[in-house]
Amino acid sequence: MATLVHQPLFSQPRPPSERTLKVEQLLTRYPDISEKELAFLVGSFPYLPPVDLSLMLADNRLAEKLESFHRDHGHMLVAPRTWLLAALFSTAALAGAILWWVMSAAGGA
């Protein structure tokens, strides 16, 4: 497992989550996993911390399995809609605030 087998060059800010450990364990056995385990993998990927996913990609053994999993089931991996809506709303609010600031600064000059 990427987060447990190799000693990192830098200290990790936190230990990997239980979800990350379970995903790594299932990936080592992929494609020999049950439908229930496959559903867990598909449902877990959108919620994995980017740092943990990067560590998996850095591990050659897991990277091959991850590539195979993504090739076979990547179409099923979707970001949660609430995150997408929050990102869209935040971007629109920021753009509105910048536009308001620019317009008010231009009017005062």
N, C-alpha and C positions, 0 to 999 in steps of 0.2 A: 504494500500500500504506500502510495507516494508520500503521505504525510507521516508515516510511521517508520518505513524502512530506511530512508535516507536521512542522514543528519543534515539539516539545513545549514548553509553558510552563515546565515543571519538568524538571530533568535526569532521565533514566531511570536507575534503579539498575542495569540490566543491558541488554544488547542482546537483541532478540527471538531466540528459539530457531529452529533450522532448520525444525522442525515448524511453528512459527507462520508463518514466511515462506512455506512451501509451501502452508499452508492459505489464507493471504491471496491468493497467486497463483492458486490454484484457484477461490477464491470470485469473483475478478474475471472469470473465464471462465464461471462457473456460469450457466445449466444446460448449456452446451456443453462437458461433460467426459465422459471415458470411464467405463465401469463400474469400472475399476481405480482411477481417480482419485476416483470417488464413494465407493468402499470406503475409501480412504485418509482422506477427509474424515470419514466416519461414525466410523471408528476413532480419529481424532485428537481430536475435540472433547472427549471426557471427560478428556483429558490436557492440554488447553491451560491455561496459567496464567491465572487470573482477570484479571490485569492486562492481558494480551495480548488476551483476549476483550473486555474493556471498551474497549480502544483500537479494536478493530474495530467495535464498536457505535457509537463516537463518530464514525467516519468515515461520512458520509452515503452514499457510493458503496458501501462494503462493507456497511453496515447493511441496505440494500435487498436485496442479494444474500443476506446472512445470514438475513434474514426469509424470503425465498423458499425458501432451502435448508431452513430449519427447518419451514416450512409443508409442504414436500414430503416431508421425510425425518426430521422430529423424532421420530416414533415409533420410529426405529431408534437414537436416541441414548440410551444407557444408561450409568450410572455403573458402573465396574468393581466386581464383587462383593467383592473384597478390601477396597476402600475402605469399602464399606458395612458389612462385617463389622467392620472396625477401628473405625469410628465407633460402631457399636452396642455393641461391647465396651467402648470407652472411656467411653461414656455410662453403661453399667451399672456399671462399676468406680467411676466418680466418684459415682454415686448411692449405691452401697453404702458408700463411704468417708464420705460426708456422713451417711448414716443411722447408721453406726457411731459417728461423732463425736457426733451429736445424742443417741443412746441412752446413750453413755458419760458425756456431760456431764449428762444428766438423772438418771442413776443416782448421780452423785457429789454432786448438789446437795441 
